[in-house]
Amino acid sequence: MATVKRYSIFCQKCNHKFPVFAMLPHTVEVDAWMKDKADNHDCKAYADQLAKERAPRPVNPLKASKKSA
């Protein structure tokens, strides 16, 4: 049975730590794999995703009008 582990990878370019869930075979060097993931990290896409998650959700005017009535 395979075990999925959570790796916290630090990007030097954008100074963010981001989680990666992976199931690595025993033949892979973990340090080299983590360095490769940090080098290939898309900083702009990660920042856009964080901004999207933290942005307030717009209020649906139809639902808001029903609550006040």
C-alpha positions as CSV (number, residue, x, y, z in Angstrom):
1,M,0.0,0.0,0.0
2,A,1.3,3.4,-1.0
3,T,1.6,6.3,1.4
4,V,1.0,9.8,0.3
5,K,3.2,12.4,2.1
6,R,2.9,16.1,2.3
7,Y,6.0,18.0,1.4
8,S,6.4,21.7,2.3
9,I,8.5,23.3,-0.5
10,F,10.0,26.8,-0.2
11,C,10.3,28.9,-3.4
12,Q,13.3,31.2,-3.4
13,K,11.8,33.5,-6.0
14,C,8.6,34.4,-4.3
15,N,9.5,33.5,-0.7
16,H,6.4,31.3,-0.2
17,K,6.1,27.8,1.2
18,F,3.6,25.7,-0.6
19,P,2.4,22.2,0.0
20,V,2.8,19.3,-2.4
21,F,1.2,15.9,-1.8
22,A,3.1,13.1,-3.5
23,M,3.8,9.4,-3.4
24,L,7.4,9.0,-4.3
25,P,9.1,5.7,-5.2
26,H,12.1,4.7,-3.1
27,T,14.5,5.3,-6.0
28,V,13.8,9.1,-6.0
29,E,16.1,11.4,-4.1
30,V,13.7,13.6,-2.1
31,D,16.0,16.6,-1.8
32,A,16.7,16.7,-5.5
33,W,13.0,16.3,-6.2
34,M,12.1,19.1,-3.9
35,K,14.7,21.4,-5.4
36,D,13.3,20.6,-8.9
37,K,9.7,21.4,-7.7
38,A,10.9,24.7,-6.2
39,D,12.8,25.6,-9.5
40,N,9.7,24.8,-11.6
41,H,7.2,26.6,-9.3
42,D,4.9,29.0,-11.1
43,C,4.9,32.0,-8.7
44,K,2.4,34.1,-10.5
45,A,-0.2,31.3,-10.7
46,Y,0.3,30.5,-7.0
47,A,-0.1,34.2,-6.0
48,D,-3.3,34.4,-8.2
49,Q,-4.7,31.3,-6.5
50,L,-4.0,32.7,-3.0
51,A,-5.6,36.0,-4.0
52,K,-8.7,34.2,-5.4
53,E,-9.1,32.1,-2.2
54,R,-8.7,35.2,0.1
55,A,-11.0,37.5,-1.8
56,P,-14.5,38.1,-0.4
57,R,-17.3,36.4,-2.3
58,P,-19.8,38.7,-4.0
59,V,-23.3,38.8,-2.6
60,N,-26.0,37.5,-4.8
61,P,-28.6,40.3,-5.1
62,L,-31.5,37.9,-5.4
63,K,-30.7,36.0,-2.2
64,A,-29.9,39.3,-0.4
65,S,-33.3,40.7,-1.3
66,K,-35.1,37.6,-0.1
67,K,-33.5,37.8,3.3
68,S,-34.6,41.4,3.9
69,A,-38.2,40.8,2.8
